[in-house]
């Protein structure tokens, strides 16, 4: 998963729902994307394991403005947001569960850092 996308921040209005208390996993998907289904399972499992983490899936085709703003080029694309909605990590393709957990650890640390 790539590093911080400086200046990118998402809120409830962008996501169509509230941010997770500690972090949010945002998945951009499309209707005929087979890896998107596997990604949904991985992110759902991780969100279920870690208290305060939510998983939001966004249909890329129905949200082209947000896709363009965030430079989403393919699906699935996963963004890991800290508690304030700042993008901490980004990945394309099906993520490994261990990588998602590591990125969440970074998001939680980033939110707790003084600043």
matplotlib code that plots the C-alpha trace (Angstrom):
import matplotlib.pyplot as plt

x = [0.0, 1.3, 2.1, 0.2, -1.8, -1.1, -4.0, -6.6, -9.4, -12.8, -15.9, -19.3, -20.7, -18.1, -18.6, -22.4, -22.0, -20.0, -16.3, -15.1, -14.2, -10.6, -10.2, -12.2, -11.5, -12.8, -13.2, -13.9, -15.6, -17.3, -20.2, -18.2, -15.0, -14.2, -11.3, -13.7, -15.8, -12.6, -11.5, -15.0, -14.5, -11.0, -11.9, -15.1, -13.2, -10.6, -13.2, -15.0, -11.8, -10.7, -13.0, -13.7, -12.9, -15.6, -15.6, -17.4, -17.8, -18.3, -19.5, -16.9, -19.3, -21.9, -19.4, -17.3, -16.7, -15.1, -13.2, -11.7, -10.9, -9.0, -7.4, -8.9, -7.8, -8.9, -11.0, -10.6, -8.8, -8.7, -8.1, -7.3, -8.4, -7.5, -10.2, -10.2, -10.7, -7.2, -5.9, -3.1, -2.6, -3.8, -3.7, -5.0, -5.9, -6.9, -5.1, -3.6, -5.2, -1.8, -1.2, -4.6, -4.0, -0.5, -2.1, -4.7, -2.0, -0.5, -3.8, -4.5, -1.0, -1.4, -4.6, -3.1, 0.1, 0.3, 0.1]
y = [0.0, 3.4, 6.2, 9.2, 11.2, 14.7, 17.0, 14.4, 14.2, 12.7, 13.3, 11.8, 13.6, 12.0, 8.6, 8.6, 7.6, 8.3, 7.8, 5.0, 6.1, 5.1, 4.5, 3.9, 1.5, 3.0, 0.7, 1.9, -0.8, -1.4, -3.8, -6.3, -6.3, -9.9, -8.7, -6.2, -9.1, -10.6, -7.2, -6.6, -9.8, -9.0, -5.4, -6.6, -9.2, -6.7, -4.1, -6.7, -7.6, -4.1, -2.0, 1.5, 0.7, 0.9, -0.3, 1.8, 0.6, 3.2, 2.5, 4.2, 4.6, 6.3, 8.7, 10.0, 13.4, 11.8, 9.3, 12.1, 14.2, 11.3, 10.1, 6.6, 4.9, 1.3, -0.9, -2.0, 0.9, 1.0, 4.1, 3.9, 7.0, 8.0, 9.1, 12.6, 11.3, 12.0, 9.5, 7.6, 4.7, 3.8, 0.5, -0.9, -4.5, -7.1, -6.3, -8.9, -9.0, -8.4, -5.3, -3.9, -4.5, -2.8, 0.2, 0.5, 0.5, 3.5, 5.3, 4.8, 6.0, 9.0, 10.0, 9.8, 11.8, 15.3, 17.9]
z = [0.0, -1.0, 1.4, 2.4, -0.2, 1.3, 1.3, 0.6, 3.2, 3.0, 5.1, 5.7, 2.7, 0.4, 1.8, 2.2, 5.8, 9.0, 9.3, 11.6, 15.1, 14.7, 10.9, 7.7, 4.9, 1.6, -1.3, -4.8, -6.9, -10.2, -11.1, -13.1, -11.0, -9.7, -7.5, -5.9, -4.4, -2.8, -1.6, 0.0, 2.0, 3.2, 4.2, 5.9, 7.9, 9.0, 9.9, 12.0, 13.8, 14.7, 17.0, 15.7, 12.1, 9.4, 5.8, 3.1, -0.5, -3.2, -6.7, -8.9, -11.8, -9.7, -8.1, -11.0, -9.4, -6.3, -8.5, -10.5, -7.4, -5.9, -9.2, -8.9, -12.1, -11.6, -9.3, -6.7, -5.1, -1.4, 0.7, 4.4, 6.3, 9.8, 12.3, 10.8, 7.2, 6.0, 3.4, 5.1, 2.5, -1.0, -2.9, -6.1, -6.7, -4.1, -0.8, 1.5, 5.0, 6.6, 4.5, 5.4, 9.2, 8.9, 7.1, 9.8, 12.4, 10.7, 10.4, 14.1, 15.0, 12.7, 14.4, 17.8, 16.9, 18.2, 15.6]

ax = plt.figure().add_subplot(projection="3d")
ax.plot(x, y, z, "-o")
ax.set_aspect("equal")
plt.show()
